[in-house]
Amino acid sequence: MKFRDYQDTIVIELKKFDLSIANKKVRWSYKKAEKNGVMLSKTTLTELRDIHEIILQHGEDNHYNGYSRDRLFQSFLKDNMFTCYYEGMIIGCLILCKTGELEMKVDTCVVNPKYKHLEVYTYLWVKGIEYAKAMGMYLLDLGGIYVDPSPKTKYYNITKFKERLGGKVVRKDLYYTNPFYVVCRKVMRYCKRKGYIK
């Protein structure tokens, strides 16, 4: 027997995305990153160690386990992984995974917090959208959001950021065999949305 829960996410219909007519703040942030010299390239094997350190730090800062080295290597082999550079230094990465014949998902997008002021996140997300579109994909899943989050939580800014990129909110059903886990998910989601958990 399986028990149902859900995950809200934002999905972009890629053929409708055009940076030239995108949200004004998205265009400004992207151009600022470009002007600052932020660059993106396909990840090479020698870059994985630095990327893993950034992912681990991001996980520690946001209270999750992040990627193991093995998982990162497997993702390097089968997914679309990109390294973000600034002044010759690795400052972040973007991982896109294919979830269907014409669908992709943003699996990971992390940036060294020292460089967030360069508008790197917007740059990475836009590049990811453009890459998926160039690959002939129809949809890009931007990952989970919290619908109507409290403005006092970090999830509010994350949700609003993804909304500015365009697309629509989609609720996806998830099924689990452990009912206790489903209950915990629902409680955690409510607490995060209301700001009881940072």
N, C-alpha and C positions, 0 to 999 in steps of 0.2 A: 504493500500500500504506500502511496506517495501523497505528500501534503504540499499544497500550493502556497506559494508566496509570489511576490512580484518585484521588479526593479524598474524604476522610471529612468529613462534615458532620453537623449536628444539625438535625432537622426537627421542628417542632411541629405537632401536629394541633390546630388552633385551637379547635375546639368543646370541647376538653377543658381549655382554659386558663381559669383563674379566679383572679384575684389574691388573692381572699379566702382561698383554700386553697393558695396557692402556697408555695414554700419560705420559711421564716421569715426568712432573711437577705434574700431578694428583697423581701419585704413591708416589712421594716424600712428597707432602702435606698431604696425607692421613696417611702415616707412621709417619710423624712429630706429627700429632694430637694424634695418638695412643700412641706414645712415651711420649707425654706430659700428658697422663692420661685422655684425653677426652673420655667420655662414653655416650652411648645412651640407653634409655629404654622406654618402653611403658608408656605413660602419665597416671598418676592417677588423680583423682578428686582434691586431695589436692594441686596439682601442678599448677592448672589452674590460680590462682591469680598471681603467679610470672610470668607465661608465658604471661599473658595478659599485664602485665606491660612492658615486653620486647617488645611485639608487638606494643604497643602504642608508646613507645620510638622510635622504628624503623619507624613507620608511621610519627611521628613528624620530625624525621631527614630526611625523604625522601618525605615529603610533600604529604602524603595521610592519610586517616582516620583510616586505620587499622581495626581490628576486634572489634565489640562490645562484651560485656561479653556474651550476649545471643547467638550471632553467634559462639563465641568460644566454648560455652557449647554444642551447637548443633553439631558442628564439632567434639567435643570430643565423642559424642554419636554415630555418624554415620560414621566418617572417621577414618583413621589410623594416630594417633597422637603420636609423640615421643618427649621425653624430653632429652635435652642435658645437661650433668653435667661435671663440672670440680672442683676437690677438694671439692666435696660435695655441690657445689653451682649450681643452675640452670642458665645456660648461653645462652640457645637458645631452639628452637623447630623446628620440621619438621612435616608438615601435608601433607599426601597423600590422594587424594580422587579418588574414582573409577568413571570413565567416560564412561565405556563400559564394555562389558563382559570380555574382555581381555586387557583393557586399564586403566591406572592410570595417574594422573596428580599431579605434585608438586604444591599444592595449596599455601603453605606458607613455607618459610625457613628463619628464622630470628635468629640473634646472637647478644648478647650484644656486642657493638662495643669495649668494653674494652678487649675482648678476641679474636678478629679477628686474632691477630698475632699468635694464636695457630693453625691456618689453620682449624678452625672449619667448615667453609662453605664447603670446599672440603670433609671433613669427613662426614658431614650431607648428602650431595648430593650423595656420593658414597653409604652410608648406605641405602639411599632411593632407589637407583637403585637396590642394592642387595636384599632389602626387596621385591620390586615389582617383581623381577625375581623369588624369592623363592615362592611367592604367585601364580606363574603360569601365570603372566601377559605377554602379548606379546609386548606391547608398553608402554613407559613412556614419557609423555609430560613434558618437563622441564620448560615450561612456555614461555612467550613472550620475544622476542628479537627485536633489531633494526638492520636490514640488512645494512651493510656498514656504521656503525656510525662513526662520526668524532672521531679521537683519543683523542681530548681534552675534551670529555664528559665521564661521569661515565658509560654511556651505552656501551661504547667501551669495557671496562674491563669486564662488565657483559656478553656481547655477546661472547667475546673471552674465558671467563671462561667456559661458557656452551658448546662452540664448542670443547674445550679440552676434555670434557666428552664423546665425540663421538656423533653419531646420524646424522640426516640430517635436514635441514631447510624445514619446511612445512608452506605453506600459507593457513590459514583457513578463509573461508568466514563467516562474521558476518552480521546479518540483524537487522535494527532498524526502528522504525516507525517515528522517528523524523529526518528529513533531516538536520536540523541545527546541531544536535549532531554529525552526520556523518561528516559534514564539519569541525567541531571543532576537532574531532579525527584526521582527516587528517592533519590539520594545526599543531596540537600539535605534531604529530608523526614526521613531517618534521622538526619542530623547534628543537625537542629533538635530532634527528639524526644529525643535522647540528651543534648542540652545542649552539643554540640561547637561549635555556632554559636549565638550569642545572638540 
